[in-house]
Amino acid sequence: MVSMEQELKGNAYPGRGIVIGRSADGKKAVTAYFIMGRSSNSRNRVFVTEGEGIRTEAYDPSKLEDPSLIIYAPVRVLGKDTIVTNGDQTDTIYDGMAEGKSFEQSLRIRKYEHDAPNYTPRISGVMHVEDGKFAYAMSILKSNNGDPDCCNRYTFTYDNPKAGEGRFIHTYMHDGDPLPSFYGEPKEVEIPDDMDAFTDMLWNSLNEDNKVSLFVRYIDIATGEYRTKIINKNN
């Protein structure tokens, strides 16, 4: 298990990141999603609530340049499933699962982002909370070590996750040009009971210049009720 705080403080640009896990008391299914940016276009964003999920929006619409990879719904809810991703594949997963496909099958029609030379990975997660039980899965679609001719697809599933444990996956290993894609399994991290403290730790650990927005949700596994926190640098 690695320290989430040290992972973030030691990486000036992890890009976009997803955390999913179970609170230490075993009662909550937990997820967090953050976005960062190096360009003015990427930094010109906020998270806003949309239905049971969220959407990215231009903070200053007059300064919005290319919306194609920065305006999307990172979080959507389909019945007992909460979908969290770093792009418009949220909609792909939602539509696919609504048609009866699995999380993995739904992503078969997608690849990494076409933002050469970075070829940013598409990272996704889905949480299933029903009848007092919780399971989740995470996915990464990435170029083959920077070669766009091959899309490498990895899916990780976690049944009945242990209390206090979660997994963390992000788009870039560190800052660079081009940006090096995440590799390896999602990192094992600690998930506390205190949502406010967890949110503050995540936000305060992200690089001050590059951080943009943070979403955190704690879902009661017994009832399905949830609590959400959103922090935007632009507000």
Disulfide bonds with the S-S distance in Angstrom:
none
